[in-house]
Amino acid sequence: MEFIRGLDSFITNLYTNESNLFSHCEDGVIDLKLFKKRADVINNLDSVLSEFERIEKRITETLNKTKLIHEKNKTAFETILGIAKPPPVQDEWVTVTRKKKKNKKQSSDQTAPQITNEIKIAIDSKIKPAEKSRVKFTEALALNAISVPTFNYVEQNGELYYVESADHFAFKLAGHMFNGNIGMIYTEEKNPEKIKDCKFAESCIKKDKCDYYHDPVKFPGSRDHRNFIASSFLYSPPGSQFKNRTRGRRFGSREHIDTDIVGLQDEETCRFNDQCTHDILCALVLREYYSKTFTCQ
């Protein structure tokens, strides 16, 4: 923290004592010494800023990893030591938990349980990754996945996870999490549901009855699946004559990828990611179903 305060003081002194660094040249006269000094300050600040970006990334990674391990330990302790919270009153959107007040006399007479070797072994076993189980899409089709309570438990290890609270599958690739389920693809439906993101988000009063999509990662408690219309998988190149060009893919063709990436809307990129997850889940189902005859490697 002393380093941070020192750096803040350095910036303040620059503005206070070196105000000429931030002034324009007058009458076309350039002070070469001042010009060189300003260039040195720029280089130094650029270097400091780059270091801060690198440090911020490492701090974020370390913090997230530490939080995840701590939550796993906390859950294991609560379960093994019998101090788990009472089952919450839960609906599709909001979870509220209330702790029962303990009798002061009774709690003071109780002795805190000791952590024995048996408890330690049990805790260690709780922290180990859960085994895979079959998660069904339909009565006939399913995939093997590791069931976890929330998205915080999804790790980047090449495994497919099933997040119970959201009814979503999830996996991490190159530091990015993909999540979703196999959705419906509408072809002629006039009023398709769960296609576009809900504009009201957390303030939506319709909750699970809303016709729009609520991503469980952004809105915990939602169990929505993203659905699609058939035309949303079609690529629309620049200059396309399609009237509803925004409903199709405006990104993905190698020929135009450099220009396509400019000007995409947030909802388009989110829908693209959800389509990728949908396709990957379908591909995994196909590979498993046709495992004996699958020729793709």
N, C-alpha and C positions, 0 to 999 in steps of 0.2 A: 504493500500500500504506500510505503514511503516513495517508491519509484514512481507510482502514479501521480502522487501529489507533487513530486519534483518536476515531472513532465508538464503537469498543468501549470505550475509556476513558470516554467520556461516559456510556454505559449503566451501566458499573460504578459511576461516581460517583453516578449517580441512586439506585442501590440503597443505596450506602454513606452518602452525605451527605444524601440527601433521603428517608430512610426513611418520614417522615411522609406522603409522597405515596401510599404503598401501605397505609396503615392506615385502618381504618374509623372513622367518627365515633363518639364515645362520649357516652352520655346524651342522644342526640338533638341535640347541639350541632354545628353546622356552621361551620367556619372559612371565611369567604367568600374571604379572600385565598388560603388554601390550595386552595380549590375552583377559583378562577380559574387559579392556577398549574398545578394538575393538568390543567385543560382545555387550557391552552396546550401542556403537554407532550404530551398526547394528539394534538393537531392537528399538532404538529411531527413526532412519530414516525410518524403516518399519512402525512404528506407524504414523509418519508424512505423509508418502506416502499414507497410507490407508485413513487418514483423508482428504487428498487432493482429492482422488478419490471420496469420499463421497460428499465433497464440490463442486467439479466440476459437479457432477451429479445434485445437487440441483440448482447450478447456471444455468446450461443448461436448466433444466425444467422451472425455473422461467423466464429466458430470453425468451424462446420460447412462453410461455404463455403470457408474457407481450407484446411481438411483435404482437401476434395474436390479442389481445384485442385492441392494439394501431392501427393496420391496419383497424380493423372494425370501430373504432371511426373515423379514418381519412376518410374512404370511406363515412361514414354517414354524416360527416361535409361537405365534398365536394358536396355530392348530395343535401343535404337540403339547403345549403347556396348558391347554384348555381355557385360553382366555380370548378365544375368537369372539368377534362382535356378534350380537344376535342377528338372525336373518333379517335383512332389510325389507321394508314394504316397497315393492317395486312394480312399476308399470313399464310400458314400452319406451318411455322417454325420460322419466326422472326417478332417481333412486335417492331415498331419504333414510338415513339411519339415526337412531336415537339410543344413547347409552342409558341403561338403567342406573339410577342412583344407588350407590352402595350404602348400607348401614355402617356408619363410622365405627361403632363399637365392634360390629361383626368383622369388618375389614381389618381392624387393628389387632384382633385376636388370631387372625389367620397368618400362617407362616408361608412366605413365598416359596414356591417349589424350587428344588435344587436341580441344576442341570447335570444329570448323570450321564455315564457313557452310553446307556441305552437311548436316552433322549438325543444325545449328540448324533448317534448313528441314524436315528429316525429323521432328524433335521437334515443331515447330509443327503439322505435318500429323497427327501422332499425337494431339495434344490436341484437334483438331477433332472435332465430333460424328460418330459413325459413320453411314454411310448406312443407309437402311432395307433390310430384306430380308424375304422371305416366311417366315413361321413357321406351320407346319402344325398344325391341330387333328386333321384326318383327311387321307386321301389327296386328298379333293376340296375341302376348305375350309381357308383360311389367311388371315392378316392381315399387313399390312405393319407392321413394328415395328423399332425400333432395338435391336440386340442389345448387351447390356452384361454384364460378368462378375458384378457384385454389385448389390445394391439401392442402394449408395452413389452409383452413377452415374446414378440416376434424377433428372431435373430437372423443375422445374415450367415447362414450355414448350409445353404443348398436344400433346406427342407421346406415342405409345404405345411403351413399352419392353418388351423381352423379357429377363428376367434368366436367363442361361444356367445359373448354378449352382443355381437353384431350380426351373427349368422353370415360372416364373410370369411373367405379364404384369404391368406396373405403370405407374401414372401418378400425377401429383400434381395436386390440385385444392384451391385455397384453403389451401395449406400442409399438407394432409393427403395421405398416400400410400395409394392403393388398390392392392392386389396380389392376384393369384389366377390361376385358369385356369377354363376351362369344365369344371365337374364333372359327376358323374352325379346324376340325380334318381331316387331309389328310390320306387316306388309300392306294391309288395306284398312287398318283400324283408323277411324276418323279422330278419335280422342285417346291416343296412347297415354299411358301413365308412367310415371317415374323416368321420364326421358330427360327433362331439363332440371337444373338445380333450382331449388326453392329460393325465391328472392327474399323471403322473410326469415329464413334460417331459424335461429333459436326462438324468435318471437312468433313463429308460426302457431296459430291457435288450432289448426286442424290436426296437428301431430301426425299420427300414423294413418289418418284418413286423407291426408293431403295427396293430391295427384302428382306432386312434384318430388324430386329426389333429394334426400338428405344423407350426405356421406357420413357414416358412423364415426369416421376418424375425426371429422370436424364437429360432429354433433353426437356425443356419446348418448347411448340409449336408443338411437335409431337402429332399425333392423331392415332398412330399405335395401333392395337390390336395384342396381341401375338397369333399366331396359333400353332398348334401341329400336330405331326404325331401320328398315332394310337399306334405305338410301344413305344412311349415315356412314356406311362402310364404303361408299363409292368415292373415289378421288375426283375432285374438281380442280383442274389445272387453272393457272392464271388466264383470265379472259374467257372463262367458261360462260356459256349462255344460259346455264341453269338458273331459274329464278330463285330457287331456295338453295343457293350455293353454300350458305353457312351451315346447312344441315349435313352436307357431305364433308369428307375429309379435305382440308385445304393444305395438308402437309403430308409428305411421305414419298413423293416421287423423286428419285435421284436427280433427274433432269432439272427440276426447279427447286430443290430443297433449300438452296441458299437464299432464295427470295421468298419462298413459302413461309419460312420461319418468322419473317417479319410481319407484325400486325396481327398475330393470332390472339384470340381472346382467352381469358382464363378458363371459361367453361369449355372451350374447344379442347384445350390441353388436358383438362380433367376427364372429359369424355373419351379422348384418345387413350389415356392410361387405362380407363375402365374397359374399353374395347379390347385392349391388349390382354388384360387379366381374363376377360371373358374367353378370348381366343385360346389363351394358354391352358385354361381349365378344360376347354373342349378338346384341345390337343392331347392333354394328359389322359382324359377319358378314352379318346380314340386309341392312344397307344396301349392302354391297359386292356381295352376290349379286343383289340386286334393284335395282342402281344405275340401270338404265334406266327402271324403273317405280315407283321409290320416291317416294311423294307427301308423306311427312313432311319438314318442313324443320327 
